[in-house]
């Protein structure tokens, strides 16, 4: 077995270690493609590692304001998750996933065309006192809107189950 790199570039200057560009409007090819045809479960098509104290391990940007495509598109035909994000630093209080939008669309959208739930949230630490979900609205709209848009659906729009000792639903109103 040969464990050496197929291509290795070490660069000590100010520029990029490698630069690839396609300058052809009719091209559908990728500027860089990483492909694995056989390997172990830890094999990776493309991997970014940053060992410095600043900067990203990966950065995807679209600079053309008329481009309507996603900056990152991820698809799987396998049995694993499409994306996996983990914060392994117990001293890090940042979100594992952060999304921000300055446009008029939703910041996060989720759709399931199969039989699963759209969102499954759980605090798995039995001694945690943190809320499973926190919703805050600093604007003029509702903090939450729940809708059942299927006229054939006879189930409750909201179902609350508590096996603990607290209230099933508790509300407070401050203001007039």
N, C-alpha and C positions, 0 to 999 in steps of 0.2 A: 504494500500500500504506500502511496506517495501522498504525504500530508502537506506538501509545499503549495504555495499559492500559484495559480495559473498565470496571473499577472500581478505584479506588485509595484507600486509607485510610492516613493518616499520623497516628499517635497518640503523644503525648509524655508521657502519664500513666502510672500504675502498673498499670492494668488491661490486659486483652486488647485487641488491635486489632480483633477481631471475635468475637462470641459467637453461636452458633446452637444452638438446642435444640428437640427434638421432644418434646412432652409428651403422647403419645397411645400407650397400650399396644397398640393394634391397628395401628399404623403400621409399614410395612416400608421406609419411605423413609430415605435418608441425610440427616443434618443438613447435610452439605456434600458436593457431588459435583463433580468436575472431569472434563470430557469433551472429547476432541479428535476431531473427525470427519474432519479432513484436516490435514496438516502435514508437517514435516520429521522425520527420525529423532531430532532432539534435542528435539522437542516433548514436553511433559510434562503429564499430566492434573492432577496436584497436585505442587507442589514446595515444599520447606521449606529455607530458607537461614538459617544463623546466622553472622554475621560478628563476633560478640563473642568474648571469650576464655573464655567458659563457657556452659553450657547445651547442650541438644540441638537439632538441626534438626527433629526430629520426636519425638513422645512419645505412645504409645498405652497407655491404662490401663483396666482393668475394676475397678471398686470394689465391685461386688456379688459377695460370696463364693459365691452360689448360681448364678452365671452360668457355664455350661459351654462357652461359645463361645471361640474364639481371640481374643486381643487384636488380632492382625493376621492377616488372611487375604489371600493373594495368589494369583491364578490367571491363567494366560495361555492363550489359544487360538492364539497366534502361533508363530513359529519361534525366538524368542529364549529366553533363560534366564528362569526365573520370578523369580529374584533375583540381583543382582550386587552384591558388596561389595568395595571396593578401598581399601586404605590407601596413599595416594600420598606420605606423609611418610616418607622413609627413616630419620629419627631416631625414629620411633614404634615401640616394641617391644611395643605392645598387640596382642591378637588382632584380626583383621579381623572375626570373628564370635565373640561370647561368649554362652554360654547357662548358666543356673544354675537348678536346681530345688530347692525345699525340700520337695517332695512325694515320694510313693513311686514315681512313674512315671519312665521314662527321661528323661534330660535332652535327648537328641537321638535322634530316631527317623527312619529313612529306609526307604522302601519303593519298589520299582520293579515295576510290574505289566506292564512291557514287556519288552524284550530287553537293556536296558543294565545296567550295574553299579550297585550302590547307592551306592558311594563310590569316587571316583577321586582319589587323592592323589599329588602329585608335587612334588619340589623341582626347579625348572627351572634353577637356577644351578649350572653345572658345577663351580664351585670351592667350593661350600658344603659345610661339614662337619656341618651340622645333620641330625638324624634326620628322616625323612619323617613318622613318627608316634611319639608318646611316650604311653605308657599307664602310669598309676600308680594303685595302689589303696592307700589308707591305712586301709581297713577290713579285714574278716575274709574277704572273698570273693576269687575269682580276679581277676587282672589282665586275663585274656582267656578267653573261652569260645567255641570254634568248633564249630558243629553243622551237619551236613548232614541235614535232616529229610525229604528225599525218598528213600524206600526204593528207587526205580528208578535213582537216580543212582550210577553206578559210578566217578566221578572222585574224586581225592584231596580230603580235607577241607582240607589245607594243602599248598601247592606252593611251594617256595622255589627261586628261580633267581638265581644270582650270576654276572655276567660279569666281576667284578673279581677281586682277588687275596685277599680275605678269606674267612672261613668262610661256608658256606651257612647254618648255624645254630650259634650259640654260646650256651652257658648257664652261669650261675653260681648256686650256692645258698649262702646264708649262714644258718646256723641249724641246728637239729637235725632 
